[in-house]
Amino acid sequence: SELRTRVEELKMENDYQLRLKDMNYNEKIKDLTDKFIQEIESLKAQNETLKMDKERQQARLEEDIQQMTDSHSTELQERENTTNAKLMGEYEKYQELQARSQRLQEDYERQLQNMEEEREKALQELTENYEGKLQQQLIKLEQAADEYRQLQREGEELNN
C-alpha cells in the first residue's frame, strides 16, 4: 500500500513534470511562433518597402528618361530651327546677290546701249558737220572756180 501510494505519488509527480514540460514547450513554441510571425511580418513590411522603393526608383528613372528624351527632342528641334534659319538667311543673301547681279548686268547693258547711241549720235553729228563744211568748201571752190573762169574770160577779152 505504501509502495502503491509511492508509485501513485511518483506517477502524479511524473504527470505533473510532464505537464509542466508540456506547458514550457508550449510556451516556447508559442514564443517562437510569435517571434517567427513578427519576423514574417517584418520581412513582409521590408519587402513592401523595397517594392515601393523599387517602384519609386523605376518611376524616377522613367521620368528622367522622359526628361532626357524631351530635352533631346527640344535640342534637336532647336538645332533644326537654327539650321533652317541659317539656310534661309543664306538663301535670302543668295537671292539678294542674284538680284543685285541682275541689276548690275542690266545697268551695264543699258550703259553700253547709251554709250553706243551717244557714239552713233556723235558720229552722225560729226558726219553732218563735216558734210556741211565740205558742202561750204565745195561752194567756195565752185565760187572760186567761177571767179577764175570769169577772170580768165575777162583776161581773154582784154588780150583780144
C-alpha positions as CSV (number, residue, x, y, z in Angstrom):
1,S,0.0,0.0,0.0
2,E,2.7,2.4,0.9
3,L,4.5,1.3,-2.3
4,R,1.4,1.8,-4.2
5,T,0.9,5.2,-2.7
6,R,4.5,6.0,-3.5
7,V,4.0,4.8,-7.1
8,E,0.9,6.9,-7.3
9,E,2.8,9.9,-6.0
10,L,5.6,9.3,-8.4
11,K,3.2,8.9,-11.2
12,M,1.4,12.1,-10.2
13,E,4.8,13.8,-9.8
14,N,5.8,12.5,-13.3
15,D,2.5,13.6,-14.8
16,Y,2.9,17.0,-13.2
17,Q,6.5,17.2,-14.5
18,L,5.3,16.2,-18.0
19,R,2.5,18.8,-17.9
20,L,5.0,21.3,-16.7
21,K,7.4,20.4,-19.5
22,D,4.4,20.4,-21.9
23,M,3.5,23.9,-20.7
24,N,7.1,25.1,-21.0
25,Y,7.4,23.6,-24.5
26,N,4.0,25.1,-25.5
27,E,5.1,28.4,-24.1
28,K,8.4,28.1,-26.1
29,I,6.5,27.1,-29.2
30,K,4.1,30.0,-28.7
31,D,7.1,32.4,-28.2
32,L,8.9,31.0,-31.2
33,T,5.7,31.1,-33.3
34,D,5.1,34.7,-32.2
35,K,8.7,35.6,-33.0
36,F,8.5,33.9,-36.4
37,I,5.2,35.7,-37.1
38,Q,6.9,39.0,-36.1
39,E,9.8,38.2,-38.4
40,I,7.5,37.2,-41.2
41,E,5.5,40.5,-40.7
42,S,8.8,42.5,-40.5
43,L,10.1,40.7,-43.7
44,K,6.7,41.4,-45.4
45,A,7.0,45.1,-44.4
46,Q,10.6,45.2,-45.6
47,N,9.6,43.5,-48.8
48,E,6.8,46.0,-49.3
49,T,9.1,48.9,-48.5
50,L,11.7,47.5,-51.0
51,K,9.0,47.0,-53.6
52,M,7.8,50.6,-53.1
53,D,11.4,51.9,-53.3
54,K,11.9,49.9,-56.5
55,E,8.6,51.3,-58.0
56,R,9.7,54.9,-57.0
57,Q,13.1,54.4,-58.5
58,Q,11.5,52.9,-61.6
59,A,9.2,55.9,-61.8
60,R,12.1,58.3,-61.3
61,L,14.1,56.5,-63.9
62,E,11.3,56.7,-66.4
63,E,10.7,60.3,-65.6
64,D,14.5,61.0,-66.1
65,I,14.4,59.1,-69.4
66,Q,11.3,61.1,-70.4
67,Q,13.0,64.4,-69.5
68,M,16.2,63.4,-71.3
69,T,14.1,62.4,-74.3
70,D,12.1,65.6,-74.2
71,S,15.3,67.6,-73.7
72,H,17.0,65.8,-76.6
73,S,13.9,66.4,-78.8
74,T,13.8,70.0,-77.9
75,E,17.5,70.5,-78.5
76,L,17.2,68.6,-81.8
77,Q,14.2,70.8,-82.8
78,E,16.2,74.0,-81.8
79,R,19.2,72.9,-83.8
80,E,17.0,72.1,-86.8
81,N,15.3,75.5,-86.5
82,T,18.6,77.2,-86.2
83,T,20.0,75.4,-89.2
84,N,16.8,76.2,-91.2
85,A,17.1,79.8,-90.2
86,K,20.7,79.9,-91.3
87,L,19.8,78.2,-94.6
88,M,17.0,80.7,-95.2
89,G,19.4,83.6,-94.4
90,E,22.0,82.2,-96.8
91,Y,19.3,81.6,-99.4
92,E,18.0,85.2,-99.0
93,K,21.6,86.5,-99.3
94,Y,22.0,84.5,-102.4
95,Q,18.7,85.8,-103.8
96,E,19.7,89.4,-103.0
97,L,23.1,88.9,-104.6
98,Q,21.4,87.3,-107.6
99,A,19.0,90.3,-107.9
100,R,21.9,92.7,-107.4
101,S,23.9,90.9,-110.1
102,Q,20.9,91.1,-112.4
103,R,20.5,94.8,-111.7
104,L,24.2,95.4,-112.3
105,Q,24.1,93.4,-115.6
106,E,21.0,95.4,-116.7
107,D,22.7,98.7,-115.7
108,Y,25.9,97.7,-117.6
109,E,23.9,96.7,-120.7
110,R,21.9,100.0,-120.5
111,Q,25.1,102.0,-120.2
112,L,26.6,100.1,-123.1
113,Q,23.5,100.8,-125.2
114,N,23.5,104.5,-124.1
115,M,27.2,104.8,-125.0
116,E,26.6,103.1,-128.4
117,E,23.7,105.5,-129.0
118,E,25.8,108.5,-128.0
119,R,28.7,107.3,-130.2
120,E,26.3,106.9,-133.1
121,K,24.8,110.3,-132.4
122,A,28.2,111.9,-132.1
123,L,29.3,110.2,-135.3
124,Q,26.1,111.4,-137.0
125,E,26.7,115.0,-135.8
126,L,30.4,114.8,-136.9
127,T,29.4,113.4,-140.3
128,E,26.7,116.1,-140.7
129,N,29.1,118.8,-139.5
130,Y,31.9,117.7,-141.9
131,E,29.4,117.2,-144.7
132,G,28.2,120.8,-144.0
133,K,31.8,122.1,-144.0
134,L,32.6,120.0,-147.1
135,Q,29.5,121.5,-148.8
136,Q,30.6,125.0,-147.9
137,Q,34.1,124.3,-149.2
138,L,32.7,122.9,-152.4
139,I,30.5,126.0,-152.7
140,K,33.6,128.2,-152.1
141,L,35.6,126.1,-154.5
142,E,32.8,126.4,-157.1
143,Q,32.7,130.2,-156.5
144,A,36.4,130.4,-156.8
145,A,36.3,128.4,-160.0
146,D,33.5,130.7,-161.3
147,E,35.6,133.7,-160.4
148,Y,38.6,132.2,-162.0
149,R,36.7,131.5,-165.2
150,Q,35.3,135.0,-165.1
151,L,38.7,136.4,-164.6
152,Q,40.0,134.2,-167.4
153,R,37.3,135.4,-169.7
154,E,37.9,139.0,-168.7
155,G,41.6,138.4,-169.2
156,E,41.0,137.0,-172.7
157,E,38.8,139.9,-173.6
158,L,41.4,142.3,-172.5
159,N,44.0,140.4,-174.5
160,N,41.9,140.5,-177.6
